[in-house]
């Protein structure tokens, strides 16, 4: 049983997902800019570009943070279409990117997993602190709001602002400091074996790997042990130690 004071959650792929697929959204908007392509092909190209991009983390960015975030994502989107030989077909790639970037801050691009709200509510009923560690950017706060999650977390650590991205131990240490807890008192849950599970374990946290059936996540060698693997978020609850209740002697 896991005895913890806080449960940290990853965001995308753990609590919520892209509505449809990235490729579908990219392709749908690209058609308005003169580029007709297959959504599945674009989706695969996006994940190749995303995985080969440098970490989305900008130390000491200050007021330049959002500008750096946009530039990082513009490079990913550019490489997505460049890899397919389609970049030159855009009538206005800058305009296209602005539209794509903005839509991923809205409810149109995201949806909650069915198990998200019930599990978060169950944890709050147990008075377990809930927090988030995400390799996202400043749009995360807008996404959480449109999904009705804005008031669920006692702290949120976003890689771009922290200046370190999972699996870097620094982002986990930052999150622990925000919560004021030791690593041994914390559990991290996420869908990436490398970033979430192994990153958390190496930083000293307890960890559960969420093995959702995501075809875009390539299988990795050496799966986490069954005791530290869940197939949906409800698997967290039976692994947590029951809340301690105090007993008082009754005087007669």
Order of alpha helices (4+ residues) and beta strands (2+ residues): beta-beta-alpha-alpha-alpha-alpha-beta-alpha-beta-alpha-beta-alpha-alpha-beta-alpha-beta-beta
